[in-house]
Amino acid sequence: MSTQDKRLLLLHEQDNVLVCCQNIPAGSELLIEGKPVVLSTAVELGHKLARRDIAVAEKIARYGLPIGSATQAIRCGQQVHTHNMKSDYLASHHRDAVEGHT
């Protein structure tokens, strides 16, 4: 029996995120590490979900390597993106900044 939803991809055993293999609507139930999780928001193809709870300032790992740090606590199954993580290597860019909004 698989402990992972087929709509999610684990790229490396050390990763604390999973990558969505398709668009998944809010309210969908996923199986993450053998536990059912209901998505509170829609997640698009290629975006990341927390594989487990991630603490503030904890490194986000993808492909077995750190890609940034959590800026807030992230629960298992929540989307991991610029709203709750920052790159440790590049400045984060937000749509609001690009469009001149504050």
C-alpha positions in Angstrom: 0.0 0.0 0.0 1.4 3.4 -1.0 1.8 6.0 1.8 1.8 8.9 -0.8 -0.9 10.3 -3.1 -0.1 9.7 -6.8 -0.7 13.4 -7.5 2.4 14.2 -5.4 6.0 13.5 -6.2 8.8 13.1 -3.7 12.0 14.1 -5.5 14.5 13.1 -2.8 14.1 11.1 0.5 15.5 14.1 2.5 13.0 16.6 1.0 10.4 18.1 3.4 8.3 19.1 0.4 6.4 17.3 -2.3 5.8 18.5 -5.8 2.2 18.5 -7.3 2.0 16.5 -10.6 -1.3 18.2 -11.5 -3.5 21.1 -10.4 -5.3 20.1 -7.2 -8.4 22.0 -6.1 -9.1 23.2 -2.6 -11.0 20.7 -0.5 -9.2 17.7 -2.1 -8.1 15.0 0.3 -4.5 13.8 -0.2 -2.5 11.0 1.4 0.8 12.4 2.7 3.1 10.0 4.6 0.1 7.7 5.1 -2.1 10.4 6.7 -5.2 12.0 5.0 -4.8 15.8 4.6 -7.5 18.1 3.1 -6.1 21.0 1.1 -7.3 24.4 2.3 -6.3 26.1 -0.9 -5.9 25.0 -4.6 -2.3 24.1 -5.6 -1.1 24.3 -9.1 1.0 21.9 -11.1 4.7 22.1 -10.1 4.1 23.8 -6.8 5.2 22.5 -3.4 3.3 21.1 -0.4 4.8 20.5 3.0 5.5 16.8 3.5 5.4 17.3 7.2 5.1 20.2 9.6 7.9 22.7 9.0 9.0 25.1 11.8 9.8 28.8 11.4 13.3 29.3 10.0 13.7 25.6 9.1 15.3 25.0 5.8 13.1 23.9 2.9 14.7 21.0 1.1 14.0 20.0 -2.5 16.1 17.6 -4.5 17.8 16.9 -1.2 19.2 20.4 -1.0 18.1 23.6 0.8 16.2 26.1 -1.4 15.2 28.5 1.3 13.8 28.9 4.8 10.3 29.0 6.3 9.2 32.5 7.3 6.3 31.0 9.3 5.2 27.6 10.6 3.9 25.4 7.8 1.6 22.5 8.5 1.8 19.2 6.6 -0.1 19.6 3.3 0.1 23.4 3.2 1.5 25.0 0.1 5.1 26.1 0.3 5.7 29.2 -1.7 6.8 32.9 -1.4 4.1 33.6 1.1 5.6 31.4 3.7 9.3 30.8 2.6 12.2 32.9 1.4 15.1 32.0 -0.7 18.4 32.0 1.1 20.1 32.8 -2.2 18.0 35.2 -4.2 15.7 38.1 -3.4 12.1 37.0 -3.3 9.8 38.7 -5.8 6.1 39.1 -5.3 3.4 40.0 -7.8 2.6 43.1 -5.8 6.2 44.4 -6.1 6.2 43.8 -9.8 2.9 45.5 -10.4 3.8 48.5 -8.2 1.3 47.6 -5.4 2.1 47.9 -1.7 
